[in-house]
Every structure is written in structure tokens, then in C-alpha cells.
Amino acid sequence: MEQSLKFRQYKDDWGVGTREGYEDRGSFRPPREPKKQSGSSLLRFMGGLAIVGGVLWGTYLVTQGGDAVQVLEQNKGPVAVIALGVVASLLGKYLRV
């Protein structure tokens, strides 16, 4: 009974025999300054809007027409709008307007 109440000695792989606790940093940490996003938020927004619009338009055409490949081969509008949105998003990420 007494044997089970005794604490076991901790042994690690390096033979140190002690554990190190976490660093006490205190209760207050100054807030980090937010990173300023480079690029144009307007172009990124318009690109995202075009991508979502192209996907919705393509979904509408596929649900109305039947075969997805045939419908998108006949009507290249949704693919062009999605491509325009991707280009606008990439430009918005790197260009400052």
C-alpha cells in the first residue's frame, strides 16, 4: 500500500531526471499590431464576386441543360467570368490602387 503512494522518479531519455515547466509570461501581453494587407481590397472583392458569379452561372446552365461538358462548351461565359475573377483577385493581391 505504501509503495503505491510514493511518487515515482521521472526519468527521461537524456538522464536529466527533471521536467521543465512552461515559462511564466505574466497575465498581460501587449496586442500585436495588425499586418497591413498589401494590394487592393476593391480588386480582391471584385475578383471574388466574379468567381462566385461565374460558378453560380455555370451551375445554373448545367442544371438547366443536362450534360455539363456540352453545356459549357456551347456557352463559354461562366468560364470566362471565373477566369476574369481569378485574374482580378491576383492583381488585387499584388497591385495597390
C-alpha positions as CSV (number, residue, x, y, z in Angstrom):
1,M,0.0,0.0,0.0
2,E,2.7,2.4,0.9
3,Q,4.6,1.6,-2.2
4,S,1.7,2.8,-4.4
5,L,1.5,6.1,-2.5
6,K,5.1,7.1,-3.2
7,F,5.7,9.2,-6.3
8,R,7.8,7.7,-9.0
9,Q,11.0,9.4,-10.0
10,Y,10.7,10.7,-13.5
11,K,13.4,9.6,-15.9
12,D,13.8,11.0,-19.4
13,D,15.8,9.8,-22.4
14,W,18.7,12.1,-21.6
15,G,19.1,11.1,-18.0
16,V,18.4,14.6,-16.5
17,G,15.6,13.3,-14.3
18,T,13.8,16.7,-14.1
19,R,11.0,18.3,-16.1
20,E,11.0,21.9,-17.2
21,G,7.7,23.8,-16.8
22,Y,6.3,26.4,-19.0
23,E,7.6,29.9,-19.0
24,D,5.6,32.3,-16.8
25,R,5.0,35.3,-19.0
26,G,2.6,37.1,-16.7
27,S,-1.0,38.0,-17.3
28,F,-0.6,40.9,-19.7
29,R,0.6,40.7,-23.2
30,P,0.6,43.7,-25.4
31,P,-1.6,43.2,-28.5
32,R,0.2,42.6,-31.8
33,E,-0.1,45.2,-34.4
34,P,-2.3,44.0,-37.3
35,K,-0.4,43.3,-40.5
36,K,-1.3,45.7,-43.3
37,Q,-2.5,43.8,-46.3
38,S,-0.8,44.7,-49.5
39,G,-2.7,45.2,-52.6
40,S,-6.2,46.5,-53.4
41,S,-9.1,45.2,-51.3
42,L,-11.5,46.5,-54.0
43,L,-9.9,44.4,-56.8
44,R,-9.8,41.3,-54.4
45,F,-13.5,41.8,-53.6
46,M,-14.5,42.3,-57.3
47,G,-12.5,39.2,-58.2
48,G,-14.1,37.1,-55.6
49,L,-17.5,38.3,-56.6
50,A,-16.8,37.4,-60.3
51,I,-15.6,33.9,-59.3
52,V,-18.8,33.3,-57.2
53,G,-21.0,34.7,-60.0
54,G,-19.3,32.5,-62.6
55,V,-19.7,29.4,-60.5
56,L,-23.4,30.2,-59.9
57,W,-24.0,31.0,-63.6
58,G,-22.3,27.7,-64.6
59,T,-24.3,25.8,-62.1
60,Y,-27.5,27.3,-63.4
61,L,-26.6,26.4,-67.0
62,V,-25.7,22.8,-66.1
63,T,-28.8,22.2,-64.1
64,Q,-31.0,23.6,-67.0
65,G,-29.1,21.9,-69.9
66,G,-28.2,18.5,-68.7
67,D,-24.7,17.4,-69.8
68,A,-22.2,19.7,-68.1
69,V,-19.4,19.4,-70.7
70,Q,-21.6,20.0,-73.7
71,V,-23.3,23.0,-72.0
72,L,-20.1,24.6,-71.0
73,E,-18.6,24.0,-74.5
74,Q,-21.5,25.8,-76.1
75,N,-21.6,28.7,-73.6
76,K,-18.1,29.9,-72.5
77,G,-19.4,32.8,-70.5
78,P,-19.1,31.3,-67.0
79,V,-15.6,30.0,-67.6
80,A,-14.5,33.5,-68.8
81,V,-16.1,35.2,-65.8
82,I,-14.3,32.8,-63.4
83,A,-11.0,33.4,-65.3
84,L,-11.6,37.2,-65.1
85,G,-12.3,36.9,-61.3
86,V,-9.1,34.9,-60.8
87,V,-7.0,37.5,-62.7
88,A,-8.6,40.3,-60.8
89,S,-8.0,38.6,-57.4
90,L,-4.4,38.0,-58.2
91,L,-3.9,41.6,-59.4
92,G,-5.7,42.8,-56.3
93,K,-3.3,40.9,-54.1
94,Y,-0.2,42.5,-55.5
95,L,-1.2,45.8,-57.0
96,R,-2.0,48.9,-55.0
97,V,-4.8,51.1,-56.4
